[in-house]
Amino acid sequence: MLELKSICVSAGEVGGDEVEIVSDVDLTLESKKIYAMTGPNGGGKTSLAKAIMGIYPVKSGSMLLDGEEIAGKSITERSNLGIGYAFQTPTRFKGLKVRELLTIAAGSGDERKLYSLLVDVGLCAQDYIDRELNASFSGGELKRIEIASILARDLRVALFDEPEAGIDLWSFQKLTETFRQLSITSDATIIIISHQERILRLADEVILITGGRVAEITSPDRILDDIECRNPDCDCVNCDEKGVLAC
């Protein structure tokens, strides 16, 4: 279980005053559940996720992982405790092969497991396992490999920042199945930042973040019922009249 109590995150100073990008967030996130975090662009979703990972320092508040305070711990310490983060824009690991990256993440070079991880994110394992992670990879391919590296670990908290970005429809459908299976087979708390309707429907609970605060915690059906997409050709949750959600 991950508990956030009065969490505040600042982004520096403007005119001599600190600017809070996350303010007084209280959340209790349980194991074996999927949470979709959604809201307008710039509302604080990614900032909150990065604060959980330790990328952004917490200005004030408490963050407990199974009762252990982690607010003052480094990224490495949190990673060692079982927190993982898949970035919206993945990192390029030049000179490293896919096999090597996944072996490091999994802690094992078991061929069957490595192949399974690539299949889970919609990639042909035979085509990718021995490729070097260089400029020949598209952004979508890199993103899927990064997600595979997160899935390889035995995590207590798994954070995914817009995993659908740059991924084709078939691969994304496969990925949603993988998220669902992960919630069944592991004890991880899964947090997915997304505007995508399929992700929202996959979640046990949807957390609406706006203005750096938790505006609402509700069910997928409730939040989707409140949203009317203005673009019938759009495959994501679009803006409602209040500007709560945005593509």
C-alpha beads as a LAMMPS data file, in Angstrom:
LAMMPS data file: protein, C-alpha beads

247 atoms
246 bonds

1 atom types
1 bond types

-500.0 500.0 xlo xhi
-500.0 500.0 ylo yhi
-500.0 500.0 zlo zhi

Masses

1 110.0

Atoms # bond

1 1 1 0.000 0.000 0.000
2 1 1 1.199 3.490 -0.899
3 1 1 -0.065 6.373 1.228
4 1 1 0.415 10.037 0.362
5 1 1 -0.348 12.535 3.101
6 1 1 -0.467 16.292 2.406
7 1 1 2.119 15.980 -0.375
8 1 1 3.353 19.278 -1.857
9 1 1 5.842 19.670 -4.709
10 1 1 7.387 22.953 -5.856
11 1 1 8.871 23.881 -9.239
12 1 1 11.200 26.682 -8.224
13 1 1 10.505 30.378 -7.827
14 1 1 8.695 33.036 -9.827
15 1 1 9.148 36.624 -8.654
16 1 1 10.782 35.385 -5.469
17 1 1 7.874 33.095 -4.540
18 1 1 7.858 29.310 -4.730
19 1 1 5.422 27.836 -7.240
20 1 1 3.594 24.747 -6.033
21 1 1 2.776 22.298 -8.820
22 1 1 1.283 19.714 -6.454
23 1 1 -0.620 20.875 -3.383
24 1 1 -1.855 18.935 -0.333
25 1 1 -2.430 15.619 -2.088
26 1 1 -3.848 12.825 0.049
27 1 1 -4.144 9.376 -1.529
28 1 1 -4.276 5.779 -0.354
29 1 1 -3.344 3.391 -3.156
30 1 1 -3.819 -0.302 -2.481
31 1 1 -1.897 -3.313 -3.730
32 1 1 -3.298 -5.416 -6.587
33 1 1 -5.245 -2.448 -7.968
34 1 1 -4.980 -0.367 -11.118
35 1 1 -5.351 3.391 -10.737
36 1 1 -5.787 5.624 -13.771
37 1 1 -4.607 9.170 -13.159
38 1 1 -6.176 11.656 -15.544
39 1 1 -6.931 15.361 -15.904
40 1 1 -5.986 18.384 -18.006
41 1 1 -2.515 18.822 -19.439
42 1 1 -0.367 20.694 -16.930
43 1 1 -2.659 19.688 -14.087
44 1 1 0.071 17.948 -12.072
45 1 1 -0.314 14.255 -12.984
46 1 1 3.255 13.652 -14.151
47 1 1 4.670 15.865 -11.396
48 1 1 2.910 13.775 -8.764
49 1 1 4.113 10.532 -10.362
50 1 1 7.678 11.822 -10.498
51 1 1 7.435 12.810 -6.834
52 1 1 6.435 9.230 -6.004
53 1 1 9.472 7.939 -7.948
54 1 1 11.746 10.513 -6.283
55 1 1 12.580 12.390 -9.493
56 1 1 10.974 15.520 -8.036
57 1 1 11.672 16.243 -4.361
58 1 1 8.744 16.543 -1.990
59 1 1 8.511 19.986 -0.382
60 1 1 6.334 18.753 2.480
61 1 1 4.130 15.861 3.470
62 1 1 4.542 12.158 4.110
63 1 1 4.844 9.231 1.694
64 1 1 4.531 5.731 3.141
65 1 1 5.176 2.456 1.310
66 1 1 3.744 -0.364 3.420
67 1 1 4.221 1.869 6.452
68 1 1 7.819 2.888 5.649
69 1 1 8.508 6.590 5.104
70 1 1 10.081 7.117 1.679
71 1 1 9.639 10.873 1.093
72 1 1 13.320 11.535 1.830
73 1 1 14.713 8.568 -0.078
74 1 1 16.592 8.838 -3.386
75 1 1 15.486 7.454 -6.756
76 1 1 17.901 4.543 -6.333
77 1 1 16.633 3.744 -2.852
78 1 1 13.021 3.800 -4.055
79 1 1 13.921 1.638 -7.030
80 1 1 15.533 -0.880 -4.681
81 1 1 12.334 -0.863 -2.624
82 1 1 10.341 -1.851 -5.713
83 1 1 9.109 1.378 -7.310
84 1 1 9.415 1.619 -11.100
85 1 1 8.635 4.375 -13.597
86 1 1 8.070 4.245 -17.360
87 1 1 8.555 7.717 -18.849
88 1 1 6.263 9.295 -21.413
89 1 1 9.384 9.897 -23.520
90 1 1 11.682 6.901 -22.986
91 1 1 15.422 7.075 -22.462
92 1 1 17.743 5.780 -25.200
93 1 1 20.396 3.350 -23.980
94 1 1 23.037 3.550 -26.714
95 1 1 25.395 0.594 -26.970
96 1 1 23.035 -1.707 -25.064
97 1 1 21.124 -4.556 -26.667
98 1 1 17.490 -5.281 -25.875
99 1 1 18.497 -8.625 -24.391
100 1 1 20.985 -6.949 -22.059
101 1 1 18.511 -4.299 -20.874
102 1 1 15.811 -6.844 -20.095
103 1 1 18.307 -9.170 -18.402
104 1 1 19.404 -6.331 -16.099
105 1 1 15.775 -5.461 -15.317
106 1 1 14.672 -9.045 -14.753
107 1 1 17.796 -10.090 -12.875
108 1 1 17.914 -13.142 -15.109
109 1 1 18.794 -14.016 -18.690
110 1 1 16.103 -16.673 -18.942
111 1 1 15.328 -16.783 -22.678
112 1 1 11.674 -17.716 -22.257
113 1 1 11.011 -14.855 -19.852
114 1 1 12.766 -12.281 -22.062
115 1 1 10.784 -13.389 -25.105
116 1 1 7.539 -13.305 -23.103
117 1 1 8.206 -9.727 -21.964
118 1 1 8.569 -8.520 -25.564
119 1 1 5.430 -10.359 -26.667
120 1 1 3.526 -8.764 -23.774
121 1 1 4.230 -5.296 -25.193
122 1 1 3.356 -6.255 -28.751
123 1 1 6.836 -6.851 -30.211
124 1 1 8.117 -9.867 -32.123
125 1 1 10.750 -11.180 -29.722
126 1 1 12.853 -12.831 -32.396
127 1 1 13.139 -9.563 -34.334
128 1 1 14.079 -7.411 -31.339
129 1 1 15.922 -9.462 -28.717
130 1 1 19.419 -8.968 -30.169
131 1 1 18.987 -5.485 -31.623
132 1 1 21.062 -2.630 -30.256
133 1 1 19.069 0.227 -28.724
134 1 1 20.176 2.886 -31.178
135 1 1 18.703 5.526 -33.471
136 1 1 17.075 2.856 -35.658
137 1 1 14.343 2.449 -33.017
138 1 1 11.215 4.566 -33.289
139 1 1 9.839 6.330 -30.231
140 1 1 7.003 3.800 -30.029
141 1 1 9.403 0.854 -30.148
142 1 1 11.572 2.342 -27.412
143 1 1 8.506 2.982 -25.297
144 1 1 7.382 -0.625 -25.539
145 1 1 10.840 -1.883 -24.631
146 1 1 10.982 0.449 -21.638
147 1 1 7.582 -0.820 -20.496
148 1 1 8.864 -4.385 -20.918
149 1 1 11.805 -3.522 -18.649
150 1 1 9.371 -2.277 -15.996
151 1 1 7.220 -5.402 -16.320
152 1 1 10.378 -7.500 -15.888
153 1 1 10.828 -6.335 -12.320
154 1 1 8.987 -7.638 -9.264
155 1 1 7.577 -4.229 -8.343
156 1 1 5.513 -2.992 -5.452
157 1 1 4.547 0.225 -7.258
158 1 1 4.560 0.494 -11.068
159 1 1 4.100 3.944 -12.659
160 1 1 3.339 4.328 -16.374
161 1 1 3.183 7.805 -17.945
162 1 1 0.860 7.726 -20.992
163 1 1 1.884 4.226 -22.154
164 1 1 -0.364 4.539 -25.231
165 1 1 1.663 7.394 -26.762
166 1 1 3.286 6.388 -30.047
167 1 1 1.952 2.818 -29.914
168 1 1 -0.213 1.278 -32.612
169 1 1 -3.725 0.077 -31.777
170 1 1 -2.957 -3.671 -31.849
171 1 1 0.062 -3.285 -29.561
172 1 1 -1.918 -1.084 -27.199
173 1 1 -4.688 -3.669 -26.935
174 1 1 -2.016 -6.247 -26.071
175 1 1 -0.563 -3.868 -23.496
176 1 1 -3.915 -3.330 -21.759
177 1 1 -4.275 -7.107 -21.478
178 1 1 -0.801 -7.207 -19.921
179 1 1 -1.707 -4.526 -17.361
180 1 1 -4.839 -6.473 -16.435
181 1 1 -2.883 -9.696 -16.049
182 1 1 -0.202 -7.931 -13.981
183 1 1 -2.825 -6.739 -11.508
184 1 1 -4.049 -10.330 -11.124
185 1 1 -0.693 -12.123 -10.858
186 1 1 1.302 -9.608 -8.810
187 1 1 0.813 -7.580 -5.634
188 1 1 1.851 -4.342 -7.336
189 1 1 0.042 -1.037 -7.086
190 1 1 -0.305 0.046 -10.727
191 1 1 -0.657 3.751 -11.544
192 1 1 -1.242 4.725 -15.173
193 1 1 -1.355 8.347 -16.343
194 1 1 -3.678 8.457 -19.318
195 1 1 -6.563 10.164 -21.119
196 1 1 -7.283 7.001 -23.082
197 1 1 -10.726 5.516 -22.611
198 1 1 -9.460 1.917 -22.646
199 1 1 -7.096 2.681 -19.774
200 1 1 -9.809 4.447 -17.791
201 1 1 -12.117 1.454 -18.213
202 1 1 -9.302 -0.882 -17.158
203 1 1 -8.810 0.913 -13.834
204 1 1 -10.305 -0.033 -10.478
205 1 1 -10.447 3.669 -9.651
206 1 1 -9.861 6.889 -11.590
207 1 1 -8.031 9.782 -9.923
208 1 1 -8.799 13.168 -11.420
209 1 1 -5.929 15.634 -10.969
210 1 1 -6.436 19.296 -11.800
211 1 1 -4.649 22.412 -10.584
212 1 1 -2.124 20.256 -8.730
213 1 1 -4.833 18.749 -6.526
214 1 1 -6.983 15.645 -6.371
215 1 1 -10.327 16.866 -7.667
216 1 1 -12.094 13.518 -7.476
217 1 1 -11.579 9.798 -6.988
218 1 1 -14.282 7.853 -8.763
219 1 1 -15.200 4.836 -10.850
220 1 1 -14.396 4.552 -14.563
221 1 1 -18.095 4.467 -15.457
222 1 1 -18.810 7.601 -13.467
223 1 1 -16.086 9.710 -15.046
224 1 1 -16.769 8.449 -18.575
225 1 1 -20.477 9.143 -18.178
226 1 1 -19.615 12.752 -17.310
227 1 1 -17.548 13.245 -20.459
228 1 1 -18.901 13.958 -23.899
229 1 1 -16.284 13.681 -26.621
230 1 1 -16.660 16.490 -29.116
231 1 1 -14.718 14.636 -31.806
232 1 1 -16.329 11.295 -32.771
233 1 1 -13.182 10.256 -34.659
234 1 1 -10.950 10.742 -31.626
235 1 1 -9.787 7.557 -29.866
236 1 1 -9.102 9.260 -26.563
237 1 1 -11.124 11.016 -23.912
238 1 1 -11.502 14.571 -25.151
239 1 1 -12.244 17.842 -23.345
240 1 1 -15.571 18.183 -21.646
241 1 1 -17.258 21.541 -21.304
242 1 1 -15.427 22.257 -18.059
243 1 1 -12.034 21.467 -19.564
244 1 1 -11.519 18.628 -17.102
245 1 1 -9.917 16.274 -19.576
246 1 1 -7.927 16.981 -22.693
247 1 1 -6.336 15.020 -25.527

Bonds

1 1 1 2
2 1 2 3
3 1 3 4
4 1 4 5
5 1 5 6
6 1 6 7
7 1 7 8
8 1 8 9
9 1 9 10
10 1 10 11
11 1 11 12
12 1 12 13
13 1 13 14
14 1 14 15
15 1 15 16
16 1 16 17
17 1 17 18
18 1 18 19
19 1 19 20
20 1 20 21
21 1 21 22
22 1 22 23
23 1 23 24
24 1 24 25
25 1 25 26
26 1 26 27
27 1 27 28
28 1 28 29
29 1 29 30
30 1 30 31
31 1 31 32
32 1 32 33
33 1 33 34
34 1 34 35
35 1 35 36
36 1 36 37
37 1 37 38
38 1 38 39
39 1 39 40
40 1 40 41
41 1 41 42
42 1 42 43
43 1 43 44
44 1 44 45
45 1 45 46
46 1 46 47
47 1 47 48
48 1 48 49
49 1 49 50
50 1 50 51
51 1 51 52
52 1 52 53
53 1 53 54
54 1 54 55
55 1 55 56
56 1 56 57
57 1 57 58
58 1 58 59
59 1 59 60
60 1 60 61
61 1 61 62
62 1 62 63
63 1 63 64
64 1 64 65
65 1 65 66
66 1 66 67
67 1 67 68
68 1 68 69
69 1 69 70
70 1 70 71
71 1 71 72
72 1 72 73
73 1 73 74
74 1 74 75
75 1 75 76
76 1 76 77
77 1 77 78
78 1 78 79
79 1 79 80
80 1 80 81
81 1 81 82
82 1 82 83
83 1 83 84
84 1 84 85
85 1 85 86
86 1 86 87
87 1 87 88
88 1 88 89
89 1 89 90
90 1 90 91
91 1 91 92
92 1 92 93
93 1 93 94
94 1 94 95
95 1 95 96
96 1 96 97
97 1 97 98
98 1 98 99
99 1 99 100
100 1 100 101
101 1 101 102
102 1 102 103
103 1 103 104
104 1 104 105
105 1 105 106
106 1 106 107
107 1 107 108
108 1 108 109
109 1 109 110
110 1 110 111
111 1 111 112
112 1 112 113
113 1 113 114
114 1 114 115
115 1 115 116
116 1 116 117
117 1 117 118
118 1 118 119
119 1 119 120
120 1 120 121
121 1 121 122
122 1 122 123
123 1 123 124
124 1 124 125
125 1 125 126
126 1 126 127
127 1 127 128
128 1 128 129
129 1 129 130
130 1 130 131
131 1 131 132
132 1 132 133
133 1 133 134
134 1 134 135
135 1 135 136
136 1 136 137
137 1 137 138
138 1 138 139
139 1 139 140
140 1 140 141
141 1 141 142
142 1 142 143
143 1 143 144
144 1 144 145
145 1 145 146
146 1 146 147
147 1 147 148
148 1 148 149
149 1 149 150
150 1 150 151
151 1 151 152
152 1 152 153
153 1 153 154
154 1 154 155
155 1 155 156
156 1 156 157
157 1 157 158
158 1 158 159
159 1 159 160
160 1 160 161
161 1 161 162
162 1 162 163
163 1 163 164
164 1 164 165
165 1 165 166
166 1 166 167
167 1 167 168
168 1 168 169
169 1 169 170
170 1 170 171
171 1 171 172
172 1 172 173
173 1 173 174
174 1 174 175
175 1 175 176
176 1 176 177
177 1 177 178
178 1 178 179
179 1 179 180
180 1 180 181
181 1 181 182
182 1 182 183
183 1 183 184
184 1 184 185
185 1 185 186
186 1 186 187
187 1 187 188
188 1 188 189
189 1 189 190
190 1 190 191
191 1 191 192
192 1 192 193
193 1 193 194
194 1 194 195
195 1 195 196
196 1 196 197
197 1 197 198
198 1 198 199
199 1 199 200
200 1 200 201
201 1 201 202
202 1 202 203
203 1 203 204
204 1 204 205
205 1 205 206
206 1 206 207
207 1 207 208
208 1 208 209
209 1 209 210
210 1 210 211
211 1 211 212
212 1 212 213
213 1 213 214
214 1 214 215
215 1 215 216
216 1 216 217
217 1 217 218
218 1 218 219
219 1 219 220
220 1 220 221
221 1 221 222
222 1 222 223
223 1 223 224
224 1 224 225
225 1 225 226
226 1 226 227
227 1 227 228
228 1 228 229
229 1 229 230
230 1 230 231
231 1 231 232
232 1 232 233
233 1 233 234
234 1 234 235
235 1 235 236
236 1 236 237
237 1 237 238
238 1 238 239
239 1 239 240
240 1 240 241
241 1 241 242
242 1 242 243
243 1 243 244
244 1 244 245
245 1 245 246
246 1 246 247
